[in-house]
């Protein structure tokens, strides 16, 4: 499994635990599809930070990156670095 696929898998699990629904496909637009409202986006971002032990600043990302699980996975990979991906591999 690639690093990106592993991060997307973990994000899907965070999504499911947080919102109690099946995670959408990695490329589903979470806003356009109506899956998440603005408050849920904030909640998801906080859960992602906690799960991956990261802290994002508002200027660390664009809103476009948050529209899909694949975009959030890229954000996590960029800000989590190799150390976080290695940790995910150890959990898998």
C-alpha positions as CSV (number, residue, x, y, z in Angstrom):
1,X,0.0,0.0,0.0
2,X,1.4,3.4,-0.9
3,X,1.8,6.2,1.6
4,X,-1.0,8.2,0.1
5,X,-3.3,5.2,0.1
6,X,-2.5,4.5,3.7
7,X,-3.2,8.1,4.7
8,X,-6.5,8.1,2.8
9,X,-7.5,4.8,4.5
10,X,-6.8,6.4,7.9
11,X,-8.7,9.5,7.0
12,X,-11.6,7.4,6.0
13,X,-11.6,5.8,9.4
14,X,-11.4,9.2,11.1
15,X,-14.3,10.4,8.9
16,X,-16.4,7.3,9.8
17,X,-15.8,7.5,13.5
18,X,-16.5,11.3,13.6
19,X,-19.6,11.4,11.5
20,X,-21.0,7.9,11.8
21,X,-21.4,7.4,8.1
22,X,-19.3,5.6,5.5
23,X,-16.4,7.6,4.2
24,X,-16.9,8.9,0.6
25,X,-14.4,8.1,-2.2
26,X,-11.1,10.0,-1.9
27,X,-12.0,12.3,-4.8
28,X,-15.6,13.1,-3.7
29,X,-16.0,16.9,-3.2
30,X,-17.2,17.0,0.5
31,X,-18.6,20.5,0.1
32,X,-20.3,20.3,-3.3
33,X,-21.8,17.0,-2.5
34,X,-23.3,18.3,0.7
35,X,-21.6,15.7,2.8
36,X,-20.1,18.2,5.2
37,X,-21.2,21.6,6.3
38,X,-18.7,24.3,7.3
39,X,-18.8,23.3,11.0
40,X,-18.2,19.7,10.1
41,X,-15.2,20.7,8.1
42,X,-13.7,22.4,11.2
43,X,-14.5,19.3,13.2
44,X,-12.9,17.0,10.7
45,X,-9.8,19.2,10.6
46,X,-9.5,19.0,14.4
47,X,-9.9,15.3,14.4
48,X,-7.3,14.9,11.6
49,X,-4.9,17.0,13.7
50,X,-5.5,14.9,16.7
51,X,-5.3,11.5,14.9
52,X,-2.1,12.4,13.0
53,X,-0.6,14.4,15.9
54,X,-0.3,17.5,13.7
55,X,-1.1,21.2,14.1
56,X,-2.1,23.2,11.1
57,X,-2.1,27.0,10.8
58,X,-4.6,28.7,8.6
59,X,-1.9,29.7,6.2
60,X,-0.7,26.1,5.9
61,X,-3.4,25.1,3.5
62,X,-5.9,26.4,1.0
63,X,-9.6,25.6,1.2
64,X,-9.3,23.7,-2.0
65,X,-7.1,21.1,-0.3
66,X,-9.9,20.4,2.2
67,X,-12.5,19.6,-0.4
68,X,-11.6,15.9,-0.7
69,X,-10.1,13.2,1.4
70,X,-7.4,12.9,-1.2
71,X,-6.6,16.6,-0.8
72,X,-6.6,16.3,3.0
73,X,-4.3,13.2,2.6
74,X,-1.8,15.3,0.6
75,X,-2.0,18.0,3.3
76,X,-1.2,15.4,6.0
77,X,1.6,13.9,4.0
78,X,3.1,17.4,3.4
79,X,2.9,18.5,7.0
80,X,3.4,15.1,8.7
81,X,6.5,14.2,6.8
82,X,8.1,10.8,6.6
83,X,8.0,10.3,10.4
84,X,4.2,10.2,10.4
85,X,3.9,7.9,7.4
86,X,6.4,5.5,9.1
87,X,4.2,5.6,12.2
88,X,1.1,4.8,10.0
89,X,2.9,1.9,8.4
90,X,3.8,0.5,11.9
91,X,0.1,0.6,12.8
92,X,-1.0,-1.1,9.6
